[in-house]
Amino acid sequence: MARALNVFKMRGSWHDKGIREYLISDSGIQIRDSFRGYERIISGSPTRINVDEKNELSRIVQNVQSLDE
């Protein structure tokens, strides 16, 4: 099991939209790489997705965004 961190807003600067793993050790907090290739991380039941599925989801999101414009 891993802990996840997501920063929603940092005033006055760009922010990383990825969900990152973090560890708390005797030497402090360690921020790790973003979770990639997973969905439903925040739900507590993450599942691994294939690269093809990820590309398909990206295509769908782009089409939805173009409808909003």
Secondary structure per residue as TSV (DSSP state, phi and psi in degrees):
chain	resnum	aa	ss	phi	psi
A	1	M	-	360.0	143.8
A	2	A	-	-128.6	153.8
A	3	R	E	-94.6	145.0
A	4	A	E	-121.4	148.3
A	5	L	E	-130.2	134.6
A	6	N	-	-136.3	122.4
A	7	V	-	-96.2	118.7
A	8	F	-	-83.0	-33.6
A	9	K	-	-157.0	133.8
A	10	M	-	-124.5	116.0
A	11	R	T	-60.2	129.5
A	12	G	T	77.6	11.6
A	13	S	S	-152.9	166.0
A	14	W	-	-71.2	155.2
A	15	H	-	-134.7	154.6
A	16	D	-	-78.5	124.5
A	17	K	-	-89.8	-0.9
A	18	G	S	-77.5	157.0
A	19	I	-	-97.1	120.4
A	20	R	E	-110.5	149.0
A	21	E	E	-79.9	145.0
A	22	Y	E	-137.4	151.4
A	23	L	E	-125.0	143.9
A	24	I	E	-112.4	117.8
A	25	S	E	-125.3	-177.5
A	26	D	T	-61.6	-27.2
A	27	S	T	-90.9	1.1
A	28	G	E	120.3	-163.5
A	29	I	E	-87.0	134.4
A	30	Q	E	-117.6	120.9
A	31	I	E	-91.7	125.6
A	32	R	E	-101.3	-173.3
A	33	D	E	-67.8	162.4
A	34	S	E	-68.3	148.5
A	35	F	-	-73.2	127.5
A	36	R	-	-127.6	144.2
A	37	G	S	80.0	17.3
A	38	Y	E	-127.8	152.4
A	39	E	E	-129.6	164.5
A	40	R	-	60.1	35.8
A	41	I	T	-64.7	-47.2
A	42	I	T	-67.6	-25.5
A	43	S	T	-68.6	-18.3
A	44	G	T	92.6	-2.8
A	45	S	-	-129.1	67.2
A	46	P	-	-67.6	146.1
A	47	T	E	-130.4	144.6
A	48	R	E	-78.2	137.6
A	49	I	-	-115.6	150.6
A	50	N	-	-77.5	157.5
A	51	V	H	-59.3	-39.6
A	52	D	H	-61.8	-41.5
A	53	E	H	-64.3	-38.6
A	54	K	H	-63.8	-43.1
A	55	N	H	-64.0	-38.9
A	56	E	H	-65.1	-43.5
A	57	L	H	-62.3	-40.1
A	58	S	H	-62.3	-42.2
A	59	R	H	-62.1	-42.7
A	60	I	H	-63.5	-45.1
A	61	V	H	-62.2	-42.2
A	62	Q	H	-62.0	-39.9
A	63	N	H	-66.0	-39.8
A	64	V	H	-65.7	-42.2
A	65	Q	H	-62.7	-37.8
A	66	S	H	-67.4	-28.9
A	67	L	H	-69.2	-31.6
A	68	D	H	-72.9	-22.5
A	69	E	-	-83.9	360.0
